Amino acid sequence: MVSPLCFGTMSFGGIADEAMSKAMFNRCRDKGINFFDCANVYEKGRSEEILGKLIADCRDEVIITSKVYFKTGPDVNAGGSSRYHIVRAIEASLQRLRTDYIDLYFIHRFDEKTPIEETLHILDDLVRQGKVLYLGASNFAAWQVAKALGISSKMGWSRFECIQPMYNLVKRQAEVEILPMAASEKIGVISYSPLGGGLLSGKYLLQKPEVGRLLDNKMYQVRYGAEWMQEVVLNFNNLAREAGINPATLAVLWVAAHPAITAPIIGARNPDQLRQSLDALDHELTPELYQRLSDLTPAPPPATDRNEEKTDFNYGLR
């Protein structure tokens, strides 16, 4: 059982120092959050170290995640999803987190260079050893998850029980196959970036901050730099003002309203930012407002690309 929101700790040890990280962690706990997402590459392991300290006196009350795949050092084998790398990465994560087990262990990205069978086999070994309780996949395509599920079922191995895709009002690709697949296979979904890297908060369009991901991070600039998104942000903020709800709160509410979403992952650089996302716990999104928000961006085409099937102009109802 997990809280309706998951707190992402990517800021720990970076834009949030240890004291700020502790303040945000305690604020989450005060609001009933028991779910904390992390990864071995966040701030080169520092995020895991800080999270490990913070959960020391409540380990049995929280659900924590970590991830493996991206390079953790200069060595050619210090990355990927091979058995060689994973057996080393899990031990390092456990040490930094100061725990004997990780509740939910993700492959951070699909590894084209390693047979998925090798990855799934070592993950199953970790479950059998008690070092990991459940398995997950982050940034996988639906077919990659489905392939892994089939192999795990055939071999009698522990399967992916949770996925972590990107999902927000301007990034809706997950609606095509990822979220329907998760619902069909009864897989949990903790989606990330509900605010679009802060874009949907309106601060880049209206407030012009001095710092922020979209200002100093090229990856986020590429991800959320399309011109059409600016008009969406303006219209979205106007709707938020009309509804009397903070835009950041509303962005989280919209993601959480999808029936396949288990818990959106929220993040923050300070308690004030965090409060805006946590406020989603105190609001409900009406079906009417949900639809008005959804209409701000085009729904992605169906997986078959037969968009006429959503209208009366097709071969008939199935």
N, C-alpha and C positions, 0 to 999 in steps of 0.2 A: 504494500500500500504506500503510495507516494502522494505528496502534496500536489495541488493543482498547478503549481509553478515550480520550476527547477531553477536554482541560482547557478549561473555560470561563473567560474572563478578565474577566468582568463586574465582579469585585471590584477589579481593578487600578485604582489611582488613586482609589479610594473607601475602602471599609472596609479595604483593604490598600494601604498606602503603597508607594512605589517599592521600598524595601528588602525589605518583606514579599513583594511581587510577585516580586521576583528570587529570593527564597528558595524560593517555591513553584514557580516556573518551573524552577529548577535541580533541585528534588526530582523533578519530573515527568520531566525529561530523564534523571536518574539511573535512573529506573524504566523507561526505554525509550519514554516518551510522545513522539510526533513530531507530534501533532495538537492545534492550539490554535484555539479558537473566539473570535471577537470581533465587534464591531459598531460602527458609527460613532457611535451614540448612547450607548454605555456611558461613563458619567462625562463626557459632553459631549466625547468624543474623546480623553480622557486615557488610557483603556484601550488604544486603538490606539497612542498615543505610547509608552507603556511597553513594550508588546509589541514595537514596532518596535525599540526599543533592545536588548531581550533577544535578539532573533533575528539581530542584526547579524552575529555571528560564526558562525552556523549556518544561514543562510537556506536553503541548498540541502538541508538535512537535515530541515526541518520543513514541515508542511502547515498553512497558516493560512487562516482564513476571515474575512470581514467581511460586513456587511449594509447594506442601504439601504432606506429607506421612511419611518421616523418623522422628525418635524421636527427639524432641526438649528439652527433660528434662528427669529426672529419673522416673517420675510418669508412671504407667502402661498404662495410657490413653494418654500420650503425644506423640502420633504417630499414624500412620494408616490413613485410609480413611473413618472413621466413621463420622457421623454427629457431634457427641460429639467433636471430635478433630478438624474437619474442621472449625466449627463456631468460635473456639478459635484461630486457626492458621491464618485465614484470617484477623481477627482484629489486631493481632500482626504484620502481614506483612504490612498491611495498615499503621499502626502507624510508623513502621520503615522506610517505603518508603515515608512517609509524603504525602500521596495522598489519594483521596477518592475512587479510583478505580484502579484495575489492568487490563491492556488490555487483557492479555492472562494468564490464571491460569491453571497450570498443576497438575494432579495427578502424583507424581514423580515416582511411581512404582505401579504395580497391587497389590491389597490387597486381599490375599486369605482368610482373616478372616472376611471380611466385605462384605455383599451382595452388588453386583455392583449397584443394584437398590437404595440402601440407599445412596451410594456415588453420583450417578447421580441426585438423587432428591435434595440433599442439594446443589449441584453445580448449578442446575437450579434455586434454590431459590436465590443463590448469584447473578446470572444474573438478575433475576427479581428485586432484591433489588438495582441493579446498582453498586454493589461492584466489579463485574467482568463483562467484556464485552464479552469475548470469552473463550472457554474451550479447554484444551488440555490434552494429555496423553503422558507421558515419560516412556520409557523402557517397553512398553506393547508389547505383541505378537500381530500378526495380528488378530488372532481369538478373543483376548480379546477386541481389538478395535471394531471389527465387531459385537461382542455380545453387546457392549455398544451402538453402533449406532442403532442396532435393537430395543433395549429397549427404547432409547431416542425417536426414531421415533414413536413407539407404544404409548408412554405416552405423546407425545407432549412436551417433554422437550428439552432444548438447548443441542446440541450434541457436541462431540469433533470436533473442526474445524482444529486442528493442532496436529501433533505428533512429538516426539523428540526421534528418535532412534540413536544408535551408528552406524557410517558408515565411513569407510575409505578403502584404498586400501588393507589392510590386515584384515579387518573386513567387509566382504561383505554379511553377512547373510541377511541383510535387503532387498537385491535384490530378495530373494526367494518369500516372500509373503507381507512383510510390505510395500515396495515401490509400488508394483503393486496395492495393496489394496488402498493405499492413492491416487494413480492416478485415480483409478476407482471411488472412492467415493468423489473425488475433495476435499481432505484434504491437508492442507499445511504441509510441512515437514521441520523442522529445525533440521538437524542432528548435532550430536556433535562428538568431537574428530577427526577432519579431518586429523590431523597430527599423529594420533595414540599415543597420549601422548608425542609427540615430537620424537617418533621413526623414522618417515619418514624423518625428517629433516636431519638425518644422524649424529647428534651430538654425539650420544652414541656409534656409530660405528667408527666414524672418528676423533672426537674432544675430547672425553673423558672428559665431564664437571665434575665439582666438585659437582654441585647440579642439581636436576632434578627429575621429578616424577618417572622415571624408576629406580632411584637410592635409593630414600627414601620412596617410597610408595608401600607397598606389593600388594595392589589391582592392580596397574598398572603393577607390575612385573609379576603377574599371567596372566593378560590380554594380555600382549605383550611380554611374555618371551619365546615363542616357537622358537626353533633354526632356523626353515625354514624362519622366518621373517627376520633374519639377512642377508640372501642372497638377499631377496627382497629389503631390504634397500640399499644394495650395488648397485644392478642393477638399482634401482630407481634413486639413486643419480648420477649414470653414465649417465642415460637418461636426467636428469635435467641439468647436465653440458653440454651435447651435444646440448640441446635445448636452453641453455643460460638463464635458468630460475632458480631462487632460489628454492631448494627442498621444502621448506615450502610453498612457493607460488604455486608450481606445485601440491602439495598435496591438497591444497584447491581448485584449479582449477579442478582437477579430480572429486572431490565430487560434486562441483557445476554444472558440466557438465551433471549429471544424470537428465533426464527430470522431474522426480518426486520431486527433491529437490527444495524447495523454497529459502532457505538461509542456508548455512553451518554456524555453530556457531564457531567462532574463539576465541581464548583466548591467553593471554600473561602475562608474569611477569614484562615486562618493555616495553617502547616504541620501542626499537630496534627490539625485537621479534615481536611486533605488526605490525611494518612496513612490515615485510616479508609476513605476511598473508594479510594485506590490499593491498599489491601490486597485489593481484589477481584481483582487480578491474580494473587494467590497462593492463591486458593480456587477450588473447583469446586462447582457446585450440582447435587446429585443430582436426578434426575427426581422422586423421592418428595418431597423437601423443596420443590422448585419447585411441585408440585401442592398441597402443604399450604399454602404461602404464597398461592398463587392462590385457594384456597378461602376465604381470609379476606375477600375482597371479591367481590361478584357480577360474573360476566362480563357485559359489555354484550350486549344482544340482537343477533342478526345483522342485517345491513343491510336485509333484507326484513321484519324483525320477526317472522318465522315461527319463534319459538323452539321449536316442536314438531319442527322438522327435526333437532334434535340428539338426539331421542329415537326410540323405536320407534313412536310414535303420529303417523305422517304418511302421505303418499301412497305411500311406498315409497322405496327407495334409488334414486338417480339413476345 
